[in-house]
Amino acid sequence: MTGVCFGCGVYDTVEKHHIFQGALRKKADKLKLTVYLCPYCHQYAADSAHRSYEARVRLRKYGQIKAMREQDWSVEDFVREFGKNYLDPEEIAQIYDEPEDNADVFQLVETGADLPW
């Protein structure tokens, strides 16, 4: 199939990549936590989704944000479903629209307290 690569933006042949693999693959499919990548961004390049830990983490952060927004989940809800939080406190704070929703996160960040995730 042809389309725009989520990684590099090139219009070319693209392949479906499940952001969460293994036992979480079906759940990722159901929640549409997939992206389309050109073969280089998907498998062949040194910084591709299948060869680079950093690329996988970036995609999982994107997937977590997408899931939390679309499912109206908290971080705890996401962890319950996917087993791990990939976001730092600043990234979590950006998910929510209303500043008052972030009051606890902002307070923890300002005081430097250890976060529960």
Summary of the structure (lengths in Angstrom):
residues: 117
radius of gyration: 15.9
end to end distance: 38.7
largest distance: 49.6
contacts: 299
relative contact order: 0.12
helix: 53%
strand: 12%
